[in-house]
Amino acid sequence: MSFNHIVVAVDLRKESKKVILKAQSVLAEGGVIELLHVAEPIDAGLWAGAPFGAVVVNTEELEQEAIKAKKKRLEKLGKHFSISESMQHIEVGKPSRVIKKFAKDHGCDLIAIGTHGQNGWELLLGSTANGVLHGSPCDVLSVQMKVDD
């Protein structure tokens, strides 16, 4: 089975390469891979509990700087796999929602995403991969991210 339009959700860790390689292995000849990184918005409420009292922080400026740094990492990853900049995307929001919306809006037939094999509290609270799986508009390829098995 092969797919024509794959969105690879990447968290920009070095293990992201493994997800891209898996996606390439199921890509149809002439198919397209798009890379998507979803940055969670910076919550201004996090800054209210500073050790010496509330701190006024321009969260929009912080968010833009973080996105700029992530864009450079995404470009490096895309270049490594010969994925053009026009196929590299950074969005802000709740990752599972943004990934599903992106796949639907772009007509993707597969979402490829890494999973870290969670346990304990992480399992109870859920993971991005789990959130994508439920209610996905297309097939989902979950790639185990354990580097050394």
DSSP file (Angstrom, degrees, kcal/mol; ACC not computed):
  #  RESIDUE AA STRUCTURE BP1 BP2  ACC     N-H-->O    O-->H-N    N-H-->O    O-->H-N    TCO  KAPPA ALPHA  PHI   PSI    X-CA   Y-CA   Z-CA
    1    1 A M              0   0    0      0, 0.0     2,-0.3     0, 0.0     0, 0.0   0.000 360.0 360.0 360.0 135.8    0.0    0.0    0.0
    2    2 A S        -     0   0    0     27,-0.0     2,-0.3    25,-0.0    25,-0.2  -0.915 360.0-138.1-133.5 162.0    1.3    3.5   -0.9
    3    3 A F  E     -a   27   0A   0     23,-2.7    25,-3.5    -2,-0.3     3,-0.2  -0.892   4.8-155.1-125.0 148.8    0.1    7.0   -0.3
    4    4 A N  E    S+     0   0A   0     -2,-0.3    28,-2.9     1,-0.3     2,-0.4   0.766  84.7  28.2 -94.1 -29.3    0.0   10.0   -2.6
    5    5 A H  E    S+a   32   0A   0     26,-0.2   104,-2.4   102,-0.1   105,-1.2  -0.880  70.4 179.0-142.1 104.2    0.0   12.9   -0.1
    6    6 A I  E     -ab  33 110A   0     26,-2.9    28,-2.9    -2,-0.4     2,-0.6  -0.892  16.6-157.5-112.3 131.8    1.6   12.5    3.3
    7    7 A V  E     -ab  34 111A   0    103,-2.4   105,-2.7    -2,-0.5     2,-0.7  -0.943  12.2-156.9-102.4 125.7    1.8   15.0    6.1
    8    8 A V  E     -ab  35 112A   0     26,-3.3    28,-2.6    -2,-0.6     2,-0.6  -0.905   6.2-149.5-104.4 113.5    4.7   14.2    8.5
    9    9 A A  E     -ab  36 113A   0    103,-2.6   105,-0.6    -2,-0.7     2,-0.4  -0.733  22.0-171.9 -82.8 120.1    4.1   15.8   11.9
   10   10 A V        -     0   0    0     26,-2.7    28,-0.4    -2,-0.6    64,-0.0  -0.910  30.9-162.7-119.6 141.8    7.6   16.5   13.4
   11   11 A D        -     0   0    0     -2,-0.4     3,-0.1    26,-0.1    -1,-0.1   0.364  49.2-117.2 -98.6   4.2    8.6   17.6   16.8
   12   12 A L  S    S+     0   0    0      1,-0.3     2,-0.1     2,-0.1    -2,-0.0   0.569  70.6 133.7  71.5  13.5   12.0   18.6   15.5
   13   13 A R  S >  S-     0   0    0      1,-0.1     3,-2.0     0, 0.0     4,-0.3  -0.468  75.7-103.2 -79.9 165.0   13.9   16.2   17.7
   14   14 A K  T >  S+     0   0    0      1,-0.3     3,-1.3     2,-0.2     4,-0.3   0.798 120.7  66.6 -61.3 -26.4   16.6   14.1   16.0
   15   15 A E  T >> S+     0   0    0      1,-0.3     3,-1.3     2,-0.2     4,-0.9   0.653  77.4  84.7 -69.1 -13.6   14.2   11.1   16.0
   16   16 A S  H <> S+     0   0    0     -3,-2.0     4,-1.9     1,-0.3     3,-0.3   0.811  78.1  67.2 -57.3 -29.1   12.0   13.0   13.5
   17   17 A K  H <> S+     0   0    0     -3,-1.3     4,-2.5    -4,-0.3    -1,-0.3   0.865  93.7  57.8 -59.8 -35.8   14.2   11.7   10.8
   18   18 A K  H <> S+     0   0    0     -3,-1.3     4,-1.9    -4,-0.3    -1,-0.2   0.881 105.7  49.1 -63.2 -38.5   12.9    8.2   11.5
   19   19 A V  H  X S+     0   0    0     -4,-0.9     4,-2.4    -3,-0.3    -1,-0.2   0.905 111.0  49.6 -68.2 -41.3    9.3    9.3   10.9
   20   20 A I  H  X S+     0   0    0     -4,-1.9     4,-2.7     1,-0.2    -2,-0.2   0.917 109.4  51.8 -64.3 -42.8   10.2   10.9    7.6
   21   21 A L  H  X S+     0   0    0     -4,-2.5     4,-1.5     2,-0.2    -1,-0.2   0.910 110.3  48.7 -60.5 -42.2   12.1    7.8    6.4
   22   22 A K  H  X S+     0   0    0     -4,-1.9     4,-0.8     2,-0.2    -1,-0.2   0.914 111.1  50.7 -63.2 -42.5    9.0    5.7    7.2
   23   23 A A  H >< S+     0   0    0     -4,-2.4     3,-1.1     1,-0.2     4,-0.4   0.918 108.3  51.9 -62.0 -43.0    6.8    8.1    5.3
   24   24 A Q  H >< S+     0   0    0     -4,-2.7     3,-0.9     1,-0.2    -1,-0.2   0.839 103.0  60.2 -61.5 -32.2    9.1    8.0    2.3
   25   25 A S  H 3< S+     0   0    0     -4,-1.5    -1,-0.2     1,-0.2    -2,-0.2   0.708 112.2  37.4 -71.6 -18.7    8.9    4.2    2.4
   26   26 A V  T << S+     0   0    0     -3,-1.1   -23,-2.7    -4,-0.8     2,-0.4   0.264  89.4 118.1-113.6  10.2    5.1    4.2    1.8
   27   27 A L  E <   -a    3   0A   0     -3,-0.9   -23,-0.2    -4,-0.4     3,-0.1  -0.638  64.4-125.0 -81.1 130.0    5.0    7.2   -0.6
   28   28 A A  E >   -     0   0A   0    -25,-3.5     3,-2.6    -2,-0.4     2,-0.1  -0.329  40.5 -83.9 -67.6 154.0    3.7    6.4   -4.0
   29   29 A E  E 3  S+     0   0A   0      1,-0.3    -1,-0.1    -2,-0.0     3,-0.1  -0.420 122.1  16.4 -58.8 128.9    5.8    7.3   -7.0
   30   30 A G  E 3  S+     0   0A   0      1,-0.2    -1,-0.3    -2,-0.1    -2,-0.1   0.476 100.1 139.6  82.9   2.7    5.2   11.0   -7.8
   31   31 A G  E <   -     0   0A   0     -3,-2.6     2,-0.4   -28,-0.1    -1,-0.2  -0.166  46.9-123.2 -75.6 173.0    3.7   11.5   -4.3
   32   32 A V  E     -a    5   0A   0    -28,-2.9   -26,-2.9    -3,-0.1     2,-0.5  -0.946  14.0-161.9-124.5 137.0    4.2   14.5   -2.0
   33   33 A I  E     -a    6   0A   0     -2,-0.4     2,-0.4   -28,-0.2   -26,-0.2  -0.976   8.2-169.5-115.3 131.3    5.4   14.7    1.5
   34   34 A E  E     -a    7   0A   0    -28,-2.9   -26,-3.3    -2,-0.5     2,-0.4  -0.953  13.9-140.9-115.9 140.1    4.8   17.9    3.6
   35   35 A L  E     -ac   8  88A   0     52,-3.1    54,-2.2    -2,-0.4     2,-0.4  -0.834  19.2-173.3 -99.1 136.9    6.4   18.5    6.9
   36   36 A L  E     -ac   9  89A   0    -28,-2.6   -26,-2.7    -2,-0.4     2,-0.5  -0.987   9.9-176.5-134.2 124.9    4.4   20.1    9.7
   37   37 A H  E     - c   0  90A   0     52,-2.6    54,-2.2    -2,-0.4     2,-0.6  -0.982  13.1-155.3-115.8 132.1    5.6   21.3   13.1
   38   38 A V  E     - c   0  91A   0     -2,-0.5     2,-0.5   -28,-0.4    54,-0.2  -0.930   4.6-158.8-110.7 119.0    3.0   22.6   15.5
   39   39 A A  E     - c   0  92A   0     52,-3.1    54,-2.0    -2,-0.6     3,-0.1  -0.815  18.1-129.5 -94.4 129.4    4.2   25.0   18.2
   40   40 A E        -     0   0    0     -2,-0.5    54,-0.1    52,-0.2     3,-0.0  -0.575  33.9-102.4 -76.2 141.5    2.0   25.3   21.2
   41   41 A P        -     0   0    0      0, 0.0     2,-0.5     0, 0.0    -1,-0.1  -0.304  34.5-109.6 -64.1 146.6    1.2   28.9   22.1
   42   42 A I        -     0   0    0     17,-0.2     2,-0.6    -3,-0.1    21,-0.1  -0.664  31.1-136.6 -77.6 125.4    3.1   30.5   25.0
   43   43 A D    >   -     0   0    0     -2,-0.5     3,-1.9     1,-0.2     4,-0.4  -0.753   5.6-153.4 -89.3 116.8    0.7   30.9   27.9
   44   44 A A  G >  S+     0   0    0     -2,-0.6     3,-1.5     1,-0.3     4,-0.5   0.783  92.2  70.8 -58.6 -27.3    1.1   34.3   29.6
   45   45 A G  G >  S+     0   0    0      1,-0.3     3,-0.8     2,-0.2     4,-0.4   0.747  84.0  68.8 -63.1 -23.4   -0.1   32.7   32.8
   46   46 A L  G X  S+     0   0    0     -3,-1.9     3,-0.5     1,-0.2    -1,-0.3   0.787  96.7  53.6 -65.0 -25.9    3.1   30.8   33.1
   47   47 A W  G X  S+     0   0    0     -3,-1.5     3,-1.2    -4,-0.4     8,-0.8   0.630  87.5  78.3 -86.6 -14.0    4.9   34.0   33.8
   48   48 A A  G <  S+     0   0    0     -3,-0.8    -1,-0.2    -4,-0.5    -2,-0.1   0.751  88.4  58.8 -68.2 -22.6    2.7   35.1   36.7
   49   49 A G  G <  S+     0   0    0     -3,-0.5    -1,-0.3    -4,-0.4     5,-0.1   0.026  72.2 149.8 -97.1  28.2    4.4   32.7   39.1
   50   50 A A    X   -     0   0    0     -3,-1.2     3,-1.9     3,-0.2    -3,-0.0  -0.254  60.5-109.3 -58.6 150.1    8.0   34.1   38.7
   51   51 A P  T 3  S+     0   0    0      0, 0.0    -1,-0.1     0, 0.0     3,-0.1   0.752 116.2  40.1 -57.6 -27.5   10.1   33.7   41.9
   52   52 A F  T 3  S-     0   0    0      1,-0.5     2,-0.2     0, 0.0    -2,-0.1   0.024 127.3 -77.4-112.3  27.9   10.1   37.4   42.7
   53   53 A G  S <  S-     0   0    0     -3,-1.9    -1,-0.5     2,-0.0    -3,-0.2  -0.455  80.1 -20.4 106.0 179.5    6.5   38.2   41.8
   54   54 A A        -     0   0    0     -2,-0.2     2,-0.4    -5,-0.1    -6,-0.2  -0.302  58.4-154.8 -64.0 142.8    4.6   38.8   38.5
   55   55 A V        -     0   0    0     -8,-0.8     2,-0.6     2,-0.0    -5,-0.1  -0.974  13.4-131.8-122.3 132.9    6.7   39.6   35.5
   56   56 A V        +     0   0    0     -2,-0.4     2,-0.4     2,-0.0   -12,-0.0  -0.755  36.0 175.0 -85.2 120.3    5.4   41.5   32.5
   57   57 A V        -     0   0    0     -2,-0.6     2,-1.5   -13,-0.1     3,-0.2  -0.982  37.5-129.8-130.7 136.8    6.5   39.6   29.4
   58   58 A N     >  -     0   0    0     -2,-0.4     4,-2.0     1,-0.2     3,-0.4  -0.681  29.3-179.3 -82.8  89.8    5.7   40.2   25.8
   59   59 A T  H  > S+     0   0    0     -2,-1.5     4,-2.8     1,-0.2    -1,-0.2   0.812  76.7  60.3 -65.4 -29.1    4.7   36.7   25.0
   60   60 A E  H  > S+     0   0    0      2,-0.2     4,-2.2     1,-0.2    -1,-0.2   0.917 106.6  46.4 -63.6 -41.5    4.0   37.5   21.3
   61   61 A E  H  > S+     0   0    0     -3,-0.4     4,-2.1     2,-0.2    -2,-0.2   0.910 113.0  49.5 -66.4 -42.5    7.6   38.5   20.9
   62   62 A L  H  X S+     0   0    0     -4,-2.0     4,-2.4     1,-0.2    -2,-0.2   0.918 110.9  50.4 -60.5 -44.0    8.8   35.3   22.7
   63   63 A E  H  X S+     0   0    0     -4,-2.8     4,-2.5     1,-0.2    -2,-0.2   0.903 109.5  50.3 -62.0 -42.8    6.5   33.2   20.5
   64   64 A Q  H  X S+     0   0    0     -4,-2.2     4,-2.2     2,-0.2    -1,-0.2   0.889 110.8  49.0 -64.7 -39.5    7.9   34.8   17.3
   65   65 A E  H  X S+     0   0    0     -4,-2.1     4,-2.0     2,-0.2    -1,-0.2   0.909 111.6  49.4 -65.3 -41.5   11.5   34.2   18.4
   66   66 A A  H  X S+     0   0    0     -4,-2.4     4,-2.3     1,-0.2    -2,-0.2   0.912 111.4  49.1 -63.5 -42.3   10.7   30.6   19.2
   67   67 A I  H  X S+     0   0    0     -4,-2.5     4,-2.6     1,-0.2    -1,-0.2   0.886 108.2  53.9 -65.2 -38.8    9.0   30.1   15.8
   68   68 A K  H  X S+     0   0    0     -4,-2.2     4,-1.6     2,-0.2    -1,-0.2   0.918 110.7  46.0 -61.3 -43.5   11.9   31.7   14.0
   69   69 A A  H  X S+     0   0    0     -4,-2.0     4,-1.7     1,-0.2    -2,-0.2   0.899 113.3  49.4 -66.1 -40.9   14.3   29.2   15.7
   70   70 A K  H  X S+     0   0    0     -4,-2.3     4,-2.7     1,-0.2    -2,-0.2   0.870 105.9  57.4 -66.4 -36.4   12.0   26.3   14.9
   71   71 A K  H  X S+     0   0    0     -4,-2.6     4,-2.6     1,-0.2    -1,-0.2   0.899 105.2  50.8 -61.1 -40.9   11.7   27.4   11.3
   72   72 A K  H  X S+     0   0    0     -4,-1.6     4,-2.0     2,-0.2    -1,-0.2   0.909 111.6  47.3 -63.1 -41.7   15.5   27.1   11.0
   73   73 A R  H  X S+     0   0    0     -4,-1.7     4,-2.1     2,-0.2    -2,-0.2   0.889 112.6  49.5 -66.7 -38.7   15.5   23.6   12.4
   74   74 A L  H  X S+     0   0    0     -4,-2.7     4,-3.0     2,-0.2    -2,-0.2   0.907 109.3  51.7 -66.4 -41.4   12.6   22.6   10.1
   75   75 A E  H  X S+     0   0    0     -4,-2.6     4,-2.6     2,-0.2    -2,-0.2   0.900 109.5  50.1 -61.3 -41.0   14.5   24.0    7.1
   76   76 A K  H  X S+     0   0    0     -4,-2.0     4,-2.0     2,-0.2    -1,-0.2   0.914 112.6  46.9 -63.6 -42.9   17.5   22.0    8.0
   77   77 A L  H  X S+     0   0    0     -4,-2.1     4,-1.3     2,-0.2    -2,-0.2   0.927 113.3  48.6 -64.1 -45.7   15.4   18.8    8.3
   78   78 A G  H  <>S+     0   0    0     -4,-3.0     5,-3.2     1,-0.2     3,-0.3   0.900 109.8  51.7 -61.2 -42.0   13.7   19.5    5.0
   79   79 A K  H ><5S+     0   0    0     -4,-2.6     3,-1.3     1,-0.2    -1,-0.2   0.899 104.2  57.6 -62.4 -40.7   17.0   20.2    3.2
   80   80 A H  H 3<5S+     0   0    0     -4,-2.0    -1,-0.2     1,-0.3    -2,-0.2   0.844 116.4  35.2 -57.8 -34.7   18.3   16.8    4.5
   81   81 A F  T 3<5S-     0   0    0     -4,-1.3    -1,-0.3    -3,-0.3    -2,-0.2   0.235 113.7-113.6-105.8  12.8   15.4   15.0    2.9
   82   82 A S  T < 5 +     0   0    0     -3,-1.3     2,-0.6    -4,-0.2    -3,-0.2   0.877  63.1 152.2  56.3  41.5   15.1   17.3   -0.2
   83   83 A I      < -     0   0    0     -5,-3.2    -1,-0.2    -8,-0.1    -2,-0.1  -0.918  45.1-122.5-102.9 118.3   11.7   18.6    0.9
   84   84 A S    >   -     0   0    0     -2,-0.6     3,-2.0     1,-0.1    -5,-0.0  -0.109  16.8-113.5 -63.0 155.9   11.2   22.1   -0.5
   85   85 A E  G >  S+     0   0    0      1,-0.3     3,-1.7     2,-0.2    -1,-0.1   0.805 115.8  64.6 -58.3 -30.7   10.5   25.0    1.8
   86   86 A S  G 3  S+     0   0    0      1,-0.3    -1,-0.3     3,-0.0    -2,-0.1   0.671 101.8  51.0 -68.5 -13.9    7.0   25.3    0.3
   87   87 A M  G <  S+     0   0    0     -3,-2.0   -52,-3.1   -53,-0.0     2,-0.5   0.156  93.6  89.6-106.1  15.4    6.3   21.9    1.8
   88   88 A Q  E <   -c   35   0A   0     -3,-1.7     2,-0.4   -54,-0.2   -52,-0.2  -0.963  57.0-179.2-116.3 127.2    7.5   22.9    5.3
   89   89 A H  E     -c   36   0A   0    -54,-2.2   -52,-2.6    -2,-0.5     2,-0.4  -0.969  19.8-168.1-133.6 140.9    4.9   24.4    7.6
   90   90 A I  E     +c   37   0A   0     -2,-0.4     2,-0.3   -54,-0.2   -52,-0.2  -0.997  17.8 175.3-124.4 127.0    4.9   25.7   11.2
   91   91 A E  E     -c   38   0A   0    -54,-2.2   -52,-3.1    -2,-0.4     2,-0.4  -0.892  23.8-131.9-126.6 158.2    1.5   26.3   12.8
   92   92 A V  E     +c   39   0A   0     -2,-0.3     2,-0.3   -54,-0.2   -52,-0.2  -0.930  59.3  65.0-112.8 134.3    0.6   27.4   16.3
   93   93 A G  S    S-     0   0    0    -54,-2.0    -2,-0.1    -2,-0.4     3,-0.1  -0.968  92.8 -24.8 154.2-166.7   -2.1   25.6   18.3
   94   94 A K     >  -     0   0    0     -2,-0.3     4,-2.6     1,-0.1     3,-0.4  -0.700  61.6-137.0 -77.5 118.7   -3.0   22.4   20.0
   95   95 A P  H  > S+     0   0    0      0, 0.0     4,-2.8     0, 0.0     5,-0.3   0.852  96.5  48.8 -49.9 -50.0   -0.9   19.8   18.0
   96   96 A S  H  > S+     0   0    0      1,-0.2     4,-1.8     2,-0.2     5,-0.2   0.906 116.1  44.0 -62.3 -40.3   -3.5   17.0   17.6
   97   97 A R  H  > S+     0   0    0     -3,-0.4     4,-2.4     2,-0.2    -1,-0.2   0.931 114.9  47.8 -67.2 -45.7   -6.2   19.5   16.4
   98   98 A V  H  X S+     0   0    0     -4,-2.6     4,-2.8     1,-0.2    -2,-0.2   0.908 111.1  51.1 -64.2 -42.1   -3.8   21.4   14.0
   99   99 A I  H  X S+     0   0    0     -4,-2.8     4,-2.4    -5,-0.3    -1,-0.2   0.931 112.5  45.6 -62.1 -46.3   -2.4   18.2   12.5
  100  100 A K  H  X S+     0   0    0     -4,-1.8     4,-2.2    -5,-0.3    -1,-0.2   0.911 114.6  48.1 -64.1 -41.9   -5.9   16.8   11.8
  101  101 A K  H  X S+     0   0    0     -4,-2.4     4,-3.1     2,-0.2     5,-0.2   0.910 111.0  51.1 -64.7 -42.2   -7.1   20.1   10.3
  102  102 A F  H  X S+     0   0    0     -4,-2.8     4,-2.1     2,-0.2     6,-0.2   0.939 110.1  49.1 -59.6 -48.1   -4.0   20.4    8.2
  103  103 A A  H  <>S+     0   0    0     -4,-2.4     5,-2.4     1,-0.2     4,-0.4   0.907 115.2  44.4 -59.5 -42.7   -4.5   16.9    6.8
  104  104 A K  H ><5S+     0   0    0     -4,-2.2     3,-1.0     1,-0.2    -2,-0.2   0.945 114.5  47.7 -67.2 -48.2   -8.1   17.6    6.0
  105  105 A D  H 3<5S+     0   0    0     -4,-3.1    -1,-0.2     1,-0.2    -2,-0.2   0.784 117.1  43.0 -65.2 -28.0   -7.5   21.0    4.5
  106  106 A H  T 3<5S-     0   0    0     -4,-2.1    -1,-0.2    -5,-0.2    -2,-0.2   0.357 109.4-118.2-102.1   4.6   -4.6   19.8    2.3
  107  107 A G  T < 5 +     0   0    0     -3,-1.0    -3,-0.2    -4,-0.4     2,-0.1   0.841  48.6 174.5  66.3  34.0   -6.3   16.6    1.1
  108  108 A C      < -     0   0    0     -5,-2.4  -102,-0.2    -6,-0.2    -1,-0.2  -0.454  27.2-160.9 -73.3 145.1   -3.6   14.3    2.7
  109  109 A D  S    S+     0   0    0   -104,-2.4    30,-0.9     1,-0.2     2,-0.3   0.426  76.1  32.2-104.5  -0.2   -4.3   10.6    2.6
  110  110 A L  E     -bd   6 139A   0   -105,-1.2  -103,-2.4    28,-0.2     2,-0.5  -0.962  57.9-158.0-154.5 138.1   -1.8    9.8    5.4
  111  111 A I  E     -bd   7 140A   0     28,-2.2    30,-3.3    -2,-0.3     2,-0.5  -0.978  15.5-162.1-109.2 124.8   -0.6   11.4    8.6
  112  112 A A  E     +bd   8 141A   0   -105,-2.7  -103,-2.6    -2,-0.5     2,-0.3  -0.935  19.9 163.9-107.8 130.0    2.8   10.1    9.8
  113  113 A I  E     -bd   9 142A   0     28,-2.7    30,-2.9    -2,-0.5     2,-0.2  -0.997  32.7-121.4-147.1 146.0    3.7   10.8   13.4
  114  114 A G  E     - d   0 143A   0   -105,-0.6     2,-0.4    -2,-0.3    15,-0.2  -0.589  20.5-159.1 -86.4 150.1    6.1    9.6   16.0
  115  115 A T  E     - d   0 144A   0     28,-2.6    30,-2.8    -2,-0.2    31,-0.3  -0.987  11.6-154.7-129.7 142.7    5.1    8.1   19.3
  116  116 A H        -     0   0    0     -2,-0.4    28,-0.1    28,-0.2    -1,-0.0   0.273  42.3-112.6-102.2  10.4    7.3    7.9   22.4
  117  117 A G        -     0   0    0      1,-0.1     6,-0.1    29,-0.0    -2,-0.0   0.982  45.0-154.6  59.8  63.2    5.6    4.9   24.1
  118  118 A Q        +     0   0    0      4,-0.1     2,-0.3     5,-0.1    -1,-0.1  -0.182  19.1 176.9 -72.5 159.9    4.2    6.8   27.1
  119  119 A N    >>  +     0   0    0      4,-0.0     3,-1.2     0, 0.0     4,-0.5  -0.932  46.8  12.3-149.1 173.2    3.4    5.4   30.5
  120  120 A G  H 3> S-     0   0    0     -2,-0.3     4,-2.0     1,-0.3     3,-0.4  -0.282 128.2  -3.9  60.1-135.7    2.2    6.7   33.8
  121  121 A W  H 3> S+     0   0    0      1,-0.2     4,-2.8     2,-0.2    -1,-0.3   0.856 133.9  58.5 -59.5 -37.7    0.8   10.2   33.9
  122  122 A E  H <> S+     0   0    0     -3,-1.2     4,-1.3     1,-0.2    -1,-0.2   0.904 107.7  46.6 -60.5 -40.1    1.7   10.8   30.2
  123  123 A L  H  < S+     0   0    0     -4,-0.5    -1,-0.2    -3,-0.4    -2,-0.2   0.907 112.8  49.5 -66.9 -42.2   -0.5    7.8   29.2
  124  124 A L  H  < S+     0   0    0     -4,-2.0    -2,-0.2     1,-0.2    -1,-0.2   0.905 114.1  44.6 -63.5 -42.5   -3.3    9.0   31.4
  125  125 A L  H  < S-     0   0    0     -4,-2.8    -1,-0.2     1,-0.2    -2,-0.2   0.689 113.5-125.0 -78.1 -18.6   -3.2   12.6   30.0
  126  126 A G     <  -     0   0    0     -4,-1.3     2,-0.3    -5,-0.2    -1,-0.2  -0.126  16.4-107.4  96.2 164.9   -2.9   11.3   26.4
  127  127 A S     >  -     0   0    0     -4,-0.1     4,-2.4     1,-0.1     5,-0.2  -0.832  24.5-110.4-127.5 165.5   -0.3   12.0   23.7
  128  128 A T  H  > S+     0   0    0     -2,-0.3     4,-2.3     2,-0.2     5,-0.2   0.929 119.5  52.1 -61.3 -44.4   -0.3   14.0   20.5
  129  129 A A  H  > S+     0   0    0      1,-0.2     4,-2.2   -15,-0.2    -1,-0.2   0.910 110.3  48.4 -60.0 -41.9   -0.3   10.7   18.5
  130  130 A N  H  > S+     0   0    0      1,-0.2     4,-1.6     2,-0.2    -1,-0.2   0.907 111.1  50.5 -64.2 -41.9   -3.2    9.4   20.4
  131  131 A G  H  < S+     0   0    0     -4,-2.4    -1,-0.2     1,-0.2    -2,-0.2   0.849 111.1  48.8 -64.5 -35.0   -5.1   12.6   19.8
  132  132 A V  H  < S+     0   0    0     -4,-2.3    -2,-0.2     1,-0.2    -1,-0.2   0.900 106.3  57.1 -70.4 -41.0   -4.4   12.5   16.1
  133  133 A L  H >< S+     0   0    0     -4,-2.2     3,-1.1    -5,-0.2     2,-0.7   0.889  94.8  72.4 -58.9 -42.2   -5.5    8.9   15.8
  134  134 A H  T 3< S+     0   0    0     -4,-1.6    -1,-0.1     1,-0.3    -4,-0.0  -0.670 117.2   0.8 -82.3 113.5   -9.0    9.6   17.2
  135  135 A G  T 3  S+     0   0    0     -2,-0.7    -1,-0.3     1,-0.2    -2,-0.1   0.640  87.4 163.3  86.9  16.9  -11.1   11.6   14.6
  136  136 A S    <   -     0   0    0     -3,-1.1    -1,-0.2     1,-0.1     4,-0.1  -0.409  40.0-140.3 -67.7 142.5   -8.4   11.6   12.0
  137  137 A P  S    S+     0   0    0      0, 0.0     2,-0.3     0, 0.0    -1,-0.1   0.507  83.0  12.4 -80.2  -2.9   -9.6   12.5    8.4
  138  138 A C  S    S-     0   0    0      1,-0.1   -28,-0.2   -27,-0.0   -29,-0.1  -0.872 103.2 -51.3-154.5-176.1   -7.3    9.9    6.9
  139  139 A D  E     -d  110   0A   0    -30,-0.9   -28,-2.2    -2,-0.3     2,-0.4  -0.284  48.9-146.1 -64.3 153.6   -5.0    6.9    7.8
  140  140 A V  E     -d  111   0A   0    -30,-0.2     2,-0.7    -4,-0.1   -28,-0.2  -0.992   6.8-158.5-127.6 129.0   -2.4    7.4   10.5
  141  141 A L  E     -d  112   0A   0    -30,-3.3   -28,-2.7    -2,-0.4     2,-0.6  -0.933  11.8-161.4-105.5 112.4    1.1    5.9   10.6
  142  142 A S  E     -d  113   0A   0     -2,-0.7     2,-0.6   -30,-0.2   -28,-0.2  -0.857   5.1-160.0 -98.0 120.3    2.4    5.8   14.1
  143  143 A V  E     -d  114   0A   0    -30,-2.9   -28,-2.6    -2,-0.6     2,-0.2  -0.885  18.7-125.4-107.4 122.1    6.2    5.4   14.2
  144  144 A Q  E     -d  115   0A   0     -2,-0.6   -28,-0.2   -30,-0.2   -30,-0.1  -0.470  18.4-158.5 -65.9 128.1    7.8    4.1   17.4
  145  145 A M        +     0   0    0    -30,-2.8     2,-0.3    -2,-0.2    -1,-0.1   0.406  45.8 128.3 -95.0   2.0   10.5    6.6   18.4
  146  146 A K        -     0   0    0    -31,-0.3     3,-0.2     1,-0.2    -2,-0.0  -0.432  43.7-161.1 -60.0 121.9   12.6    4.5   20.7
  147  147 A V  S    S+     0   0    0      1,-0.3     2,-0.6    -2,-0.3    -1,-0.2   0.945  78.8  33.7 -73.0 -48.8   16.1    4.9   19.2
  148  148 A D              0   0    0      1,-0.1    -1,-0.3    -3,-0.1    -3,-0.0  -0.920 360.0 360.0-112.6 109.8   17.6    1.8   20.8
  149  149 A D              0   0    0     -2,-0.6    -1,-0.1    -3,-0.2    -2,-0.0   0.453 360.0 360.0 -82.4 360.0   15.3   -1.2   21.1
